[in-house]
Amino acid sequence: MGSIKKYCGRDNIMINEKEIMLSNIFSILDQNINNSKLIDKENLLILINGVDLSVCGKDRKIKTGDIVTVANLIHGG
């Protein structure tokens, strides 16, 4: 979350859709994050309801009530 939270300026983004595809998350991030080009989309950890995206599948539908967590894998120490 770190730098993503910093660029977004808030702790979370609420999405008011009953259902969207996970692939739409990046366009939503682009709309809500200042300098979104600074986010390395290849080095993100994406969790859906606490489950790693690599386990639950990249073309998954996100439904009302699902919690999507996006965090940088690379960060300062």
MMTF fields as JSON, N, C-alpha, C and O atoms, coordinates in Angstrom:
{
  "mmtfVersion": "1.0.0",
  "mmtfProducer": "UNKNOWN",
  "numBonds": 307,
  "numAtoms": 308,
  "numGroups": 77,
  "numChains": 1,
  "numModels": 1,
  "chainsPerModel": [1],
  "groupsPerChain": [77],
  "chainIdList": ["A"],
  "bondAtomList": [4, 2, 8, 6, 12, 10, 16, 14, 20, 18, 24, 22, 28, 26, 32, 30, 36, 34, 40, 38, 44, 42, 48, 46, 52, 50, 56, 54, 60, 58, 64, 62, 68, 66, 72, 70, 76, 74, 80, 78, 84, 82, 88, 86, 92, 90, 96, 94, 100, 98, 104, 102, 108, 106, 112, 110, 116, 114, 120, 118, 124, 122, 128, 126, 132, 130, 136, 134, 140, 138, 144, 142, 148, 146, 152, 150, 156, 154, 160, 158, 164, 162, 168, 166, 172, 170, 176, 174, 180, 178, 184, 182, 188, 186, 192, 190, 196, 194, 200, 198, 204, 202, 208, 206, 212, 210, 216, 214, 220, 218, 224, 222, 228, 226, 232, 230, 236, 234, 240, 238, 244, 242, 248, 246, 252, 250, 256, 254, 260, 258, 264, 262, 268, 266, 272, 270, 276, 274, 280, 278, 284, 282, 288, 286, 292, 290, 296, 294, 300, 298, 304, 302],
  "bondOrderList": [1, 1, 1, 1, 1, 1, 1, 1, 1, 1, 1, 1, 1, 1, 1, 1, 1, 1, 1, 1, 1, 1, 1, 1, 1, 1, 1, 1, 1, 1, 1, 1, 1, 1, 1, 1, 1, 1, 1, 1, 1, 1, 1, 1, 1, 1, 1, 1, 1, 1, 1, 1, 1, 1, 1, 1, 1, 1, 1, 1, 1, 1, 1, 1, 1, 1, 1, 1, 1, 1, 1, 1, 1, 1, 1, 1],
  "groupList": [{"groupName": "MET", "atomNameList": ["N", "CA", "C", "O"], "elementList": ["N", "C", "C", "O"], "formalChargeList": [0, 0, 0, 0], "bondAtomList": [1, 0, 2, 1, 3, 2], "bondOrderList": [1, 1, 2], "singleLetterCode": "M", "chemCompType": "L-PEPTIDE LINKING"}, {"groupName": "GLY", "atomNameList": ["N", "CA", "C", "O"], "elementList": ["N", "C", "C", "O"], "formalChargeList": [0, 0, 0, 0], "bondAtomList": [1, 0, 2, 1, 3, 2], "bondOrderList": [1, 1, 2], "singleLetterCode": "G", "chemCompType": "PEPTIDE LINKING"}, {"groupName": "SER", "atomNameList": ["N", "CA", "C", "O"], "elementList": ["N", "C", "C", "O"], "formalChargeList": [0, 0, 0, 0], "bondAtomList": [1, 0, 2, 1, 3, 2], "bondOrderList": [1, 1, 2], "singleLetterCode": "S", "chemCompType": "L-PEPTIDE LINKING"}, {"groupName": "ILE", "atomNameList": ["N", "CA", "C", "O"], "elementList": ["N", "C", "C", "O"], "formalChargeList": [0, 0, 0, 0], "bondAtomList": [1, 0, 2, 1, 3, 2], "bondOrderList": [1, 1, 2], "singleLetterCode": "I", "chemCompType": "L-PEPTIDE LINKING"}, {"groupName": "LYS", "atomNameList": ["N", "CA", "C", "O"], "elementList": ["N", "C", "C", "O"], "formalChargeList": [0, 0, 0, 0], "bondAtomList": [1, 0, 2, 1, 3, 2], "bondOrderList": [1, 1, 2], "singleLetterCode": "K", "chemCompType": "L-PEPTIDE LINKING"}, {"groupName": "TYR", "atomNameList": ["N", "CA", "C", "O"], "elementList": ["N", "C", "C", "O"], "formalChargeList": [0, 0, 0, 0], "bondAtomList": [1, 0, 2, 1, 3, 2], "bondOrderList": [1, 1, 2], "singleLetterCode": "Y", "chemCompType": "L-PEPTIDE LINKING"}, {"groupName": "CYS", "atomNameList": ["N", "CA", "C", "O"], "elementList": ["N", "C", "C", "O"], "formalChargeList": [0, 0, 0, 0], "bondAtomList": [1, 0, 2, 1, 3, 2], "bondOrderList": [1, 1, 2], "singleLetterCode": "C", "chemCompType": "L-PEPTIDE LINKING"}, {"groupName": "ARG", "atomNameList": ["N", "CA", "C", "O"], "elementList": ["N", "C", "C", "O"], "formalChargeList": [0, 0, 0, 0], "bondAtomList": [1, 0, 2, 1, 3, 2], "bondOrderList": [1, 1, 2], "singleLetterCode": "R", "chemCompType": "L-PEPTIDE LINKING"}, {"groupName": "ASP", "atomNameList": ["N", "CA", "C", "O"], "elementList": ["N", "C", "C", "O"], "formalChargeList": [0, 0, 0, 0], "bondAtomList": [1, 0, 2, 1, 3, 2], "bondOrderList": [1, 1, 2], "singleLetterCode": "D", "chemCompType": "L-PEPTIDE LINKING"}, {"groupName": "ASN", "atomNameList": ["N", "CA", "C", "O"], "elementList": ["N", "C", "C", "O"], "formalChargeList": [0, 0, 0, 0], "bondAtomList": [1, 0, 2, 1, 3, 2], "bondOrderList": [1, 1, 2], "singleLetterCode": "N", "chemCompType": "L-PEPTIDE LINKING"}, {"groupName": "GLU", "atomNameList": ["N", "CA", "C", "O"], "elementList": ["N", "C", "C", "O"], "formalChargeList": [0, 0, 0, 0], "bondAtomList": [1, 0, 2, 1, 3, 2], "bondOrderList": [1, 1, 2], "singleLetterCode": "E", "chemCompType": "L-PEPTIDE LINKING"}, {"groupName": "LEU", "atomNameList": ["N", "CA", "C", "O"], "elementList": ["N", "C", "C", "O"], "formalChargeList": [0, 0, 0, 0], "bondAtomList": [1, 0, 2, 1, 3, 2], "bondOrderList": [1, 1, 2], "singleLetterCode": "L", "chemCompType": "L-PEPTIDE LINKING"}, {"groupName": "PHE", "atomNameList": ["N", "CA", "C", "O"], "elementList": ["N", "C", "C", "O"], "formalChargeList": [0, 0, 0, 0], "bondAtomList": [1, 0, 2, 1, 3, 2], "bondOrderList": [1, 1, 2], "singleLetterCode": "F", "chemCompType": "L-PEPTIDE LINKING"}, {"groupName": "GLN", "atomNameList": ["N", "CA", "C", "O"], "elementList": ["N", "C", "C", "O"], "formalChargeList": [0, 0, 0, 0], "bondAtomList": [1, 0, 2, 1, 3, 2], "bondOrderList": [1, 1, 2], "singleLetterCode": "Q", "chemCompType": "L-PEPTIDE LINKING"}, {"groupName": "VAL", "atomNameList": ["N", "CA", "C", "O"], "elementList": ["N", "C", "C", "O"], "formalChargeList": [0, 0, 0, 0], "bondAtomList": [1, 0, 2, 1, 3, 2], "bondOrderList": [1, 1, 2], "singleLetterCode": "V", "chemCompType": "L-PEPTIDE LINKING"}, {"groupName": "THR", "atomNameList": ["N", "CA", "C", "O"], "elementList": ["N", "C", "C", "O"], "formalChargeList": [0, 0, 0, 0], "bondAtomList": [1, 0, 2, 1, 3, 2], "bondOrderList": [1, 1, 2], "singleLetterCode": "T", "chemCompType": "L-PEPTIDE LINKING"}, {"groupName": "ALA", "atomNameList": ["N", "CA", "C", "O"], "elementList": ["N", "C", "C", "O"], "formalChargeList": [0, 0, 0, 0], "bondAtomList": [1, 0, 2, 1, 3, 2], "bondOrderList": [1, 1, 2], "singleLetterCode": "A", "chemCompType": "L-PEPTIDE LINKING"}, {"groupName": "HIS", "atomNameList": ["N", "CA", "C", "O"], "elementList": ["N", "C", "C", "O"], "formalChargeList": [0, 0, 0, 0], "bondAtomList": [1, 0, 2, 1, 3, 2], "bondOrderList": [1, 1, 2], "singleLetterCode": "H", "chemCompType": "L-PEPTIDE LINKING"}],
  "groupTypeList": [0, 1, 2, 3, 4, 4, 5, 6, 1, 7, 8, 9, 3, 0, 3, 9, 10, 4, 10, 3, 0, 11, 2, 9, 3, 12, 2, 3, 11, 8, 13, 9, 3, 9, 9, 2, 4, 11, 3, 8, 4, 10, 9, 11, 11, 3, 11, 3, 9, 1, 14, 8, 11, 2, 14, 6, 1, 4, 8, 7, 4, 3, 4, 15, 1, 8, 3, 14, 15, 14, 16, 9, 11, 3, 17, 1, 1],
  "groupIdList": [1, 2, 3, 4, 5, 6, 7, 8, 9, 10, 11, 12, 13, 14, 15, 16, 17, 18, 19, 20, 21, 22, 23, 24, 25, 26, 27, 28, 29, 30, 31, 32, 33, 34, 35, 36, 37, 38, 39, 40, 41, 42, 43, 44, 45, 46, 47, 48, 49, 50, 51, 52, 53, 54, 55, 56, 57, 58, 59, 60, 61, 62, 63, 64, 65, 66, 67, 68, 69, 70, 71, 72, 73, 74, 75, 76, 77],
  "secStructList": [7, 2, 2, 2, 2, 2, 2, 2, 6, 1, 1, 7, 7, 7, 7, 7, 7, 1, 3, 3, 3, 4, 4, 4, 2, 2, 2, 2, 2, 2, 2, 2, 1, 6, 6, 4, 4, 4, 1, 7, 4, 4, 4, 3, 3, 3, 3, 3, 6, 6, 3, 3, 2, 2, 2, 2, 7, 6, 6, 7, 3, 3, 3, 6, 6, 7, 7, 3, 3, 3, 3, 3, 1, 1, 7, 7, 7],
  "xCoordList": [0.832, 0.0, 0.898, 0.777, 1.749, 2.744, 2.634, 1.848, 3.429, 3.444, 2.121, 1.742, 1.422, 0.119, -0.829, -1.554, -0.824, -1.65, -1.242, -2.092, 0.064, 0.568, 0.077, -0.39, 0.178, -0.245, -1.758, -2.257, -2.476, -3.935, -4.46, -5.489, -3.739, -4.144, -5.234, -5.833, -5.499, -6.504, -6.254, -5.488, -6.915, -6.704, -7.362, -6.881, -8.458, -9.164, -9.912, -10.132, -10.292, -11.117, -12.353, -12.249, -13.513, -14.767, -15.222, -15.214, -15.611, -16.101, -17.572, -17.948, -18.392, -19.841, -20.385, -21.186, -19.934, -20.406, -20.786, -20.163, -21.784, -22.144, -21.081, -20.825, -20.462, -19.507, -18.61, -19.099, -17.296, -16.351, -15.284, -15.11, -14.587, -13.481, -12.23, -12.029, -11.419, -10.196, -9.325, -8.642, -9.344, -8.533, -8.893, -8.08, -10.091, -10.498, -9.864, -9.924, -9.256, -8.663, -7.597, -7.5, -6.801, -5.737, -6.277, -5.707, -7.354, -7.929, -8.535, -8.494, -9.097, -9.632, -8.488, -8.61, -7.383, -6.217, -5.708, -5.396, -5.626, -5.17, -6.043, -5.53, -7.338, -8.256, -8.137, -8.469, -7.67, -7.672, -6.304, -6.216, -5.241, -3.894, -3.177, -3.076, -2.681, -1.822, -0.521, 0.005, -0.004, 1.258, 1.203, 2.153, 0.113, -0.035, 1.054, 1.297, 1.705, 2.794, 3.982, 4.836, 4.042, 5.132, 4.92, 5.842, 3.711, 3.419, 3.857, 3.396, 4.737, 5.214, 4.192, 4.199, 3.329, 2.229, 2.703, 1.93, 3.964, 4.512, 4.976, 5.23, 5.085, 5.581, 4.554, 4.865, 3.33, 2.264, 1.812, 1.797, 1.446, 0.787, -0.686, -1.075, -1.513, -2.953, -3.632, -3.473, -4.394, -5.141, -6.624, -7.06, -7.399, -8.853, -9.364, -9.207, -9.977, -10.442, -9.326, -9.551, -8.108, -6.963, -6.263, -5.296, -6.726, -6.132, -5.335, -5.834, -4.089, -3.197, -3.808, -4.377, -3.679, -4.205, -3.678, -4.403, -2.432, -1.872, -2.605, -2.533, -3.307, -4.077, -5.508, -6.071, -6.097, -7.52, -7.781, -8.936, -6.754, -6.936, -7.043, -7.666, -6.427, -6.345, -7.621, -7.822, -8.484, -9.714, -10.914, -12.048, -10.668, -11.726, -12.648, -12.217, -13.922, -14.884, -14.815, -14.727, -14.858, -14.908, -16.351, -16.951, -16.908, -18.321, -18.491, -17.545, -19.693, -20.017, -19.566, -19.859, -18.86, -18.393, -16.993, -16.386, -16.454, -15.079, -14.123, -14.382, -13.027, -11.986, -10.755, -10.208, -10.324, -9.142, -8.039, -8.208, -6.922, -5.781, -4.673, -4.322, -4.124, -3.041, -1.851, -1.962, -0.722, 0.484, 1.7, 1.786, 2.634, 3.898, 4.74, 4.821, 5.367, 6.308, 7.656, 8.398, 7.971, 9.231, 8.932, 8.072, 9.654, 9.441, 10.732, 11.66, 10.772, 11.947, 12.027, 11.01, 13.201, 13.368, 13.752, 13.925],
  "yCoordList": [-1.137, 0.0, 1.227, 2.028, 1.432, 2.498, 3.585, 4.519, 3.474, 4.541, 4.642, 5.734, 3.544, 3.61, 4.45, 5.295, 4.222, 5.014, 6.48, 7.369, 6.727, 8.107, 8.802, 9.939, 8.136, 8.74, 8.904, 9.848, 7.997, 8.044, 9.116, 9.741, 9.319, 10.319, 9.848, 10.662, 8.558, 8.006, 6.518, 5.894, 5.965, 4.566, 3.578, 2.455, 3.976, 3.039, 3.761, 4.971, 2.999, 3.482, 2.603, 1.382, 3.213, 2.459, 2.401, 3.411, 1.237, 1.042, 0.691, -0.289, 1.484, 1.3, 0.549, 1.074, -0.683, -1.575, -2.898, -3.309, -3.558, -4.876, -5.906, -6.833, -5.725, -6.716, -6.073, -5.412, -6.267, -5.815, -6.888, -7.739, -6.84, -7.768, -7.205, -5.991, -8.07, -7.667, -6.812, -5.903, -7.092, -6.323, -4.838, -4.016, -4.476, -3.071, -2.333, -1.105, -3.058, -2.424, -1.412, -0.343, -1.732, -0.819, 0.491, 1.548, 0.447, 1.705, 2.509, 3.739, 1.827, 2.519, 3.163, 4.3, 2.445, 3.021, 4.245, 5.27, 4.133, 5.26, 6.492, 7.611, 6.308, 7.426, 8.043, 9.215, 7.282, 7.728, 8.055, 8.553, 7.79, 7.995, 9.064, 8.988, 10.066, 11.068, 10.385, 9.567, 10.712, 10.134, 8.608, 7.94, 8.061, 6.597, 5.934, 4.735, 6.703, 6.136, 5.745, 4.972, 6.28, 5.936, 4.57, 4.028, 4.013, 2.71, 1.628, 1.598, 0.75, -0.356, -1.491, -2.275, -1.571, -2.532, -3.978, -4.903, -4.179, -5.532, -6.021, -7.211, -5.1, -5.459, -5.137, -4.486, -5.599, -5.401, -6.73, -7.748, -6.709, -7.85, -7.509, -6.497, -8.341, -8.105, -9.262, -10.428, -8.905, -9.888, -9.635, -8.483, -10.683, -10.582, -11.352, -12.569, -10.615, -11.213, -11.986, -13.058, -11.422, -12.02, -13.127, -13.695, -13.456, -14.533, -13.919, -13.063, -14.369, -13.867, -14.096, -15.152, -13.099, -13.158, -14.379, -14.968, -14.767, -15.921, -17.217, -18.189, -17.236, -18.415, -18.35, -19.367, -17.144, -17.036, -16.743, -16.782, -16.45, -16.27, -14.817, -14.004, -14.495, -13.103, -12.582, -11.368, -13.429, -12.974, -13.087, -13.243, -13.01, -13.16, -11.941, -10.805, -12.21, -11.13, -10.696, -11.521, -9.393, -8.837, -8.444, -7.728, -8.918, -8.697, -7.778, -7.541, -7.265, -6.428, -7.111, -8.286, -6.382, -6.913, -7.485, -7.68, -7.763, -8.249, -7.136, -5.96, -7.513, -6.549, -6.859, -7.96, -5.868, -6.004, -5.159, -3.96, -5.796, -5.107, -5.069, -6.092, -3.871, -3.693, -3.122, -2.079, -3.805, -3.36, -3.485, -4.394, -2.561, -2.638, -3.77, -3.939, -4.547, -5.555, -4.917, -5.398, -3.833, -3.127, -1.875, -1.073, -1.72, -0.545, -0.202, -1.008, 0.998, 1.44, 0.755, 0.302, 0.671, -0.036, 0.831, 0.35],
  "zCoordList": [0.0, 0.0, 0.0, -0.927, 0.922, 1.002, -0.04, 0.116, -1.124, -2.118, -2.87, -3.295, -3.041, -3.704, -2.854, -3.379, -1.563, -0.638, -0.694, -0.681, -0.757, -0.821, -2.087, -2.026, -3.225, -4.492, -4.559, -5.171, -3.937, -3.945, -2.984, -3.24, -1.875, -0.901, 0.047, 0.75, 0.079, 1.002, 1.205, 0.472, 2.213, 2.576, 1.628, 1.479, 0.983, 0.116, -0.984, -0.928, -1.97, -3.084, -3.114, -3.229, -3.012, -3.078, -4.535, -5.239, -4.968, -6.34, -6.25, -5.608, -6.886, -6.804, -8.008, -8.782, -8.147, -9.207, -8.558, -7.579, -9.084, -8.552, -8.888, -8.121, -10.059, -10.528, -11.579, -12.495, -11.447, -12.469, -12.626, -11.754, -13.725, -13.942, -13.265, -13.225, -12.752, -12.088, -12.999, -12.528, -14.278, -15.223, -15.225, -15.647, -14.763, -14.697, -13.526, -13.473, -12.584, -11.415, -11.822, -11.219, -12.832, -13.231, -13.787, -13.52, -14.546, -15.049, -13.899, -13.918, -12.899, -11.722, -10.944, -10.489, -10.789, -10.126, -10.879, -10.272, -12.213, -13.029, -12.817, -12.794, -12.663, -12.463, -11.079, -10.9, -10.099, -8.709, -8.136, -7.013, -8.873, -8.345, -9.143, -10.367, -8.425, -9.049, -9.444, -8.69, -10.61, -11.092, -11.144, -10.735, -11.635, -11.676, -12.516, -12.382, -13.377, -14.183, -13.322, -13.754, -12.091, -11.18, -10.522, -9.913, -10.64, -10.061, -11.041, -12.182, -10.605, -11.435, -11.352, -10.403, -12.338, -12.317, -12.424, -12.177, -12.79, -12.855, -11.486, -11.301, -10.529, -9.201, -8.122, -7.124, -8.337, -7.375, -6.804, -7.497, -5.544, -4.921, -4.883, -4.301, -5.497, -5.517, -4.801, -5.165, -3.772, -2.998, -3.179, -3.179, -3.33, -3.371, -2.164, -2.065, -1.255, 0.01, 0.701, 1.263, 0.65, 1.327, 0.574, 1.082, -0.639, -1.435, -2.581, -3.312, -2.727, -3.767, -5.148, -5.425, -5.995, -7.36, -8.107, -8.909, -7.859, -8.572, -8.225, -8.977, -7.096, -6.69, -7.223, -7.628, -7.22, -7.564, -9.041, -9.467, -9.833, -11.265, -11.69, -11.008, -12.827, -13.278, -13.906, -13.929, -14.41, -15.054, -14.123, -14.576, -12.861, -11.87, -11.837, -12.034, -11.583, -11.379, -9.927, -9.018, -9.727, -8.381, -8.145, -8.948, -7.036, -6.749, -5.552, -4.801, -5.379, -4.24, -2.957, -2.737, -2.119, -0.846, -0.883, 0.17, -2.078, -2.178, -1.776, -2.031, -1.152, -0.785, -1.619, -1.559, -2.403, -3.239, -2.599, -2.381, -2.306, -1.722, -2.762, -3.349, -2.987, -3.948, -3.179, -2.535, -3.251, -2.541, -3.446, -4.271, -3.281, -3.998, -3.43, -2.213, -4.309, -3.833, -3.531, -2.675, -4.235, -4.033, -3.221, -3.585, -2.12, -1.275, -0.56, -0.494, -0.032, 0.722, 2.059, 2.584, 2.616, 3.872, 4.996, 6.115]
}
